[in-house]
Amino acid sequence: MTQNEKPIEPTPQPARKPYSPPHVISYGHVKDIVQGNAGNGLDAGGGHSKACWIAEALYGVDDPRTHLLRAWLTVIYDERRPGWRFVAVYRTFGRATAKLIDRGVLPKGLFQPLFDALLEKALADSARAFVAARH
C-alpha cells in the first residue's frame, strides 16, 4: 500500500427510527370522497356544484355566503330541523331555477330578499352553535 492509498472504510449507516405498526386511517366512504355527500355525481367543473344553486347564481360560486348557506341548508335537511321540507323542495327545483336566473329569465331581485333572510338566519344559527360548542 502506498502513501496515497487509504484503506476504504464502510459508510456508517444512518440511525433508524424505531418501528411502529401501521395504523388504518378512515377518510370515509369512497363514494362520499369522490362525489361528495350530496351524491349527485358532480365532480369539479361543469357549472353548479352542490345543493345551493340559487345562492351561487345570486352571490357567486366562491362567495362565503354561498358556502355558509350550502352548509346550513345541508345541516337543516340532514338533521330534519324546522325548514327541512323547504330544503327538500329546493333540492328538487333549485338547479332548474338557478339556470333560469343565470339566463336572465327570472330576475335575481325576485330571490335576493329570500336568500338574504336565509343568510341572516344561517349566520345567527352558526353563531349560536359556535357559542354552544365553546361552553
N, C-alpha and C positions, 0 to 999 in steps of 0.2 A: 504494500500500500504506500502510495506517495503522499507527500505533504498536502497536495491539492485535493486529494480524495478524502472525504469524510465518511464515516460509516452512516448508512441510511437508517434513520430511526423511524419507527412507525408513527403515523399521525395520531395524536391522542383523540379518543372518541369523546364527543360532547356528552355532557350529563343528560340522562334521560329523565323524562317526567315519570312520576310513579303511575302505574297502571290504575285506571278506574274503569269499571264495567260500563258498557254502553247503556244509555237511557233512551227510552222511547218517548218522543215528543209528539203530541197530537195537536194538529192545527185545525182540526175539524174534518168534516166530510168533504171528499174531493169535489163533489158537485157544488157545494156551497163556496168552496175556494175559487173554483173556475167560473161559475155562473153567478155567484152572489146569492144572498139569502132569498131574494125575490124569485129566483129560479126561472126568470123569463128568457134566459139564454142570451142576453145582450152583452157581448164582450166589448172590449174597447172599440171606440169609434162607432159609426153607424147612427149618429143622431142622439136622441134622448136615451138616458141610461136607466136608472131605477125609477121607482114609483113616485116621482114628483115632477111630472112632465110640465104641468101648467106653471109651477114655480120656475122651472127652467126657462119657459117661454117668457115669463114676466121679468125675472131677475138675472137670468144667465146661468149657464151650466156650472161655472166655478164660483158663483157668488155664495158667501157664507150663509145667507138667508135660505138659499135653496137646500144646502146641506142640513141646516137646522130643521127646516120643515120636513125634509125627507126622513131624517132620523126620528123626529117627533111623531109623524104620522105612522111610521113603522111600529113604534112602541105602542101607540094607541090601538092599532089593529092587532098586533101580536098578543097584547095583554087584555084585549077586549074591554078597554076603558070606554067611558062615555064618548060617543062620536065614532066608534069603530064601524058602524054601519055606513056613515058618510065616507069613510076611507074605503070601504068595500065598493061603494058606488063609484068613487073616484078612480079606483083601480080598474074598473070596467070601462069608464068613459073618458078618463083623464088624458090618455095618449091621443085619442082622436080629437079631443077638444084642443089640446096643445098644438096639434098640427094646424087646426083651423086658425088659431091665434097667430102662429108663425106665418101663415099665408096671408094674414090680414083680413080673413073672412069674418072673424069675431074680433071686436075691439078689446085691447088689453084693459081699458078702463072699466069694462064690464066685470072683470075678475079681480082687478087690483084691490078694491076695498075688502073683499072677502079674504084674499090671501094676506093682506096686511094685518087684518084682525087675527087670522090664524097664526101669523108670525108673532104677534104680541102675546097670544096665549102660549105659544111654544116657548117663548123667552121666559115668561112667568113660571111655567111648569118646570123648565130646565133649571131656573134659579132656585125654586123650591126643592127640587131633587138634589141639587148641589149642596144646599144648606143642610138638608136632612142627612146626606151622606157624611158630612163633616162632623155631625153630632152623634 
